[in-house]
Amino acid sequence: AYVKTGINLLTPILEKVIREQGAEAMDFLGSDQGYSLLEEARRYLQKEPIKTSKTMTKTAYDKVRGSLAEGIKNGEGVPQLSKRVLNEYEFLRGDHARAIARTEVTRATNFASIDAYRQSGVVEGKEWVVTRDDRLCEFCEEVGSQANAKMDNLDGAWYKMGDVVTGTEGGVMTIDYADIDQPPLHVSCRCQLIPIIKRTRSQPIETKDFFEEIEQELEQLTGGKGGEDGK
């Protein structure tokens, strides 16, 4: 029941994000053809809300189960255990819910950008762009480094499921949600993609205003600046 509710809530929101971001990306490229919600986007909308909803439900279950196990180990009775359950769900309604919202908006935004780049016919690759401030995590910094950031096609992945990412400070993170062919790399990731234009198109592209607009949209959709840019 929770998964079904999650799907019903997420699908129209993600569709709106994809339509708006696809149109933004087309405008950014100077294309007059407009963005269309074609088969690739429809597959995304059939798959992603289901996966996200199942993940949210499992996360909630694991948190409650872990807290109950700790309470039982400590010899707590039903009143104390009940309070633990309520406390966990209070947490899930707050910070956790905001983190999920921001992460899924970022995922849908970058999906729509790639889909629009593909439809435009003028993009040959993609580049991973990080937000270089004091919240930049070591894993995003590693992906966004000059050696790794650019990819000469739109379909390739920086990491596959099961890969281990070694951060710039030596930390490790296992990719356990999906192949990383676009941001987010982790929950509350703030990275974005920019297009690599085919060589036949020589005019320069300004990205600053574009990414400022994306960040403002994320703020409005998720109700705040989000958490730390870490796993």
N, C-alpha and C positions, 0 to 999 in steps of 0.2 A: 504493500500500500504506500509506503514512504517513497519507494523508487518511482512508482507511477505518478505520485504527486510531484516529485522532483522533475520528471520528464515534462509534465504538463506546465510547470512553472518555467522551466529553462528554455523549452523549444521556441516560443514566440519571442523571448528576450534575445536569444542568440540569433534568430533570424533577422530581427531588427538591426542588431549590431553588424551582421554580415552585409545586409543590404546597404546600410549607411557607409560602412567602411569601404566596401567595394566601389561605391560611387566616388568616395573621397580619393581612393587610389587612382581611379580613372582620371579624375580631374587633375591630380598630381602629375600624371603622365602626359597631360595635355590631349587626351583622347576624347573624340566626339561621339564614340559609339555607345557610351554608357555601360553600366555593369548589369549583367543578367544572372539570376539565381539558377544556374544550370545544374547538370547532373552531379558534378563534384560537390557542390554546396548542399544539394539535397541529401546526398549520402552522409555528409558531415552532420546535418541536422537530424538524420535518422539514428546515427551512431553515438554522437558525442553526448547528448543529454542522457542517454541510457547509461553510458559508462560513468559519467560524472555523478549521476544519482546513485548508482550502485556503490561508487567509491565513498560518497558522503555517508551513506547508510552504514557501510562497513566500518568507516572511521568512527562513527558515533557508537556503534556496537562494541568495537574494540576498546574505546575509551571507558565506556560504562563497565564492561567486563573486567578490565584491568583494575578499575577503582574498587569494584565489588570484591575482587580477589584479595586486594590489599586489606579491605575492611574485615573480610572473613578471617584472614590470617591474624588480624589484630584482635579477634574475638568480639567484634561489634555485633549488636543486635539489629533487628529489623528497622527501628527508627533511625539509627545511625546509617545503615546501608541505604535506606530510602533517601536520606539527605545527600548521600554521595551521588546517587543517580540524578537527583534534581540539580545538584551543583554542576555535574558534567554537562547536562543539557543546557544549563544557563550559559556555560562557556561556549557550547556549540552554537547557541543563538547569537552570540556576540562576536568576538574576535574571529572565531573560526568561520562563521558565516560570511563575514566581510572579506576574509582572505580568499575563500572559495569564489565569491562573486568577482572579485578583482582578477583572479587568476583565469577564470573562464571567459571574462570579457577580453583579456589580453590574448587568450588562445584564439577566440573567434575573430578578433581584430586582425591578427597576423594571418590566419587562414584566409580571410577575405582579401587581404592585400595580395597574397600569392595567387589566389584565384583570379583577381583582377589583372595582375601582371601577365598571367597566362593568356587571358582573353584579349589583352591589348595587342599582343603580337610584336611588341617592341622591346620586351625584356628578355634577357638571356640568362640571368643569374640573380642571386640574392646575397645580401650582406647583413650580418648580425651586428646590431648597434646597441651598445650598453649605455646606461646613464652613469657618467663618471662623476660620482659624488661620494660622500662618506658612507653611503648605504650600499655601495657596490660590493657584492660578495665575491669571494675568490673564484667561484665556479663560473659565474657570468663573465668575470674578467678574463678567465682562461679562454672561453669560447669567443669572446669579442676581441681577443688579441689579433694583431695584424696578420699573423701566420694562419689563423684558423677562421677568421670572420667571413671571408668571401667564399662563395660557392658558385661554380660556373653553370649551374642548372637550377631549375625551380623544384625538382623532385627529390634531390638528394637529402640525406639526413646527416646532421653533425654527429649524432649518437644513436645507437640502436638499443632496444630493450635489453637490459642485462649488462650494458657497458658500464664501466666505472670511470667517472670523471675525476681527474686529479686537479685540484685548484692551484692557484698561483702561490698559495701559502702552504701547500702540502696536504691539505685536507682531501678526503675522498667522498664521493657521493655516487651511489648506484642508481642508474636510470631504471625505474620500476613502474612507471605509469604508461608511457608510450614512447615510440621513436621520436627523437628530437629533430624534426625537420623545420622547426620554427620555434620562437619563444611561445610560452614560458618554459624555462629550464626547470623551474621549481615553483612552489607556492609563493605568491606575491612577487614573482619576477616582473621587472619593469622593462625588460629588453624589447626591442622592436626590430623590424626588418626594413631595409631600403632596397630598391631595385638596382640591378646592374643592367644598364641600357645597352642594346645591341650597338655595335661599333658604327653602324650606318647612321645612327642618330647622334649628332655631335653637340647639340645644345646642352649647356650645363644644367644641373638640377639642384635647386635649393631645398634642403630638407629641414631647416631649423623651424620654420613656421609650421610645417606639416606635423612634426613631432610634438611641438608645443600644443597644437590642437588636439592630438591624440591623448596627451597627458591630461588635458582639461576635460576631455570626454570621459576618461577613466575616473577622474575625480567625481564628476557628476553622477556617473552610473553606480559608483561604489560608496559614495557618501563620505569620502575622506581621502587622506593621502596614502592610506595603506600602511602595511607593516614594514619591517626591515626587509631589505632585499637579500634575504638569506634563506637557506633551506627550511 
